[in-house]
Amino acid sequence: MTPASSSSTAGDTRPVVAVLFGGRSSEHAVSCVSAANVLAAIDRDAYRVIPIGITRQGTWRIVEDWEKFTFNPEAMPEVTDNGTSVIPSISEHREPLLHRGADGTLSELDVVDVYFPVLHGRYGEDGTIQGIFELSNTPFVGAGVLASAVSMDKHFMKAVMVNSGIPACPFVLITEVKYEHAPEVMTERVEKLGFPAFVKPCRAGSSIGVSKINSVSELDVALKEAFEHDNKVIVEPLVDGREIECSVLGSVYDRRARTSVPSEIVVGGDHEFYDFEAKYLDLGSVKLICPADVDADTTAKIQDLAARTFKAFECTGLARVDTFVTADGEVLINELNTLPGFTPSSAYPQMWAASGLEYSELISELISIAMSDHARQAANQPTS
């Protein structure tokens, strides 16, 4: 199918939303499934939509058959190179996208009015793609460069939380260089945390590369697995508490962000924790209880900390805040996700649905916030 050119839609005043998905991260397949749900939910009466997939090598291209993207262990979804490409402009004058056909011919597509990145992991939610949006002076859904970069890195995320007075889980930072040159020192620090413990790549999501260890003898293997995804790793002790999440929605310009009812993740079957297979492939072993069965005071505490975390990182648009709630009612922030999943099993949209905001309404509101934020930022810029 040939993409519509800007000339063929010249009389159409609907804003153009470019949905980006796939990408170069290890969460490529998750991104594809999230995007299929977002694309299906966008109001076509209100917006024109350009579905742009990004290959694992970084090539942008139009993807017309996005409806087929589902989780299939035998053939996980992927954006592959078909010889065509989309070339974004980084001019602040908001020039049209260019489309290069398989024969090398160039044509103009529409000018993008707002980008909707549904990109999980590195090169998608770590501030890199957000830099392109900001260079091109184009509104986009979600956090900006700084908030995205800091939130993506579990090490720096912890630092911001501690500095902001937000209760966070204790951790030990291990880099490949440190472990290579001083393994005994790193091992000793992990031992002081206690076991069981979790070994996590600092800049990966969807539980990719995460291992649960029950003794120091398992640390070396777990670190090798994590280092395949990142050269920086954190180790956290197991927190004896319930895994409660909360969705946040709002603008960096708002005094306080909106928070959803919280939900609880209960993992069963053969899974020791909420790993990739449990999240996306073995859904029968995972139960999302929404709303979570917690008392009013604990709910208020979770929502307050979620909103505070959102503001501390200067987020905008959306975020999912993951917490641990202990038996004595203490709430610890596990992590902040600035581009949470939108798959059928994802908690973020389910929590908003339980709060009275249906999926399609949520998508429309996110687009609206992005465009409003851009206008408010432009109004605050000094004139030259």
Summary of the structure (lengths in Angstrom):
residues: 384
radius of gyration: 21.2
end to end distance: 44.1
largest distance: 67.9
contacts: 1293
relative contact order: 0.13
helix: 34%
strand: 23%
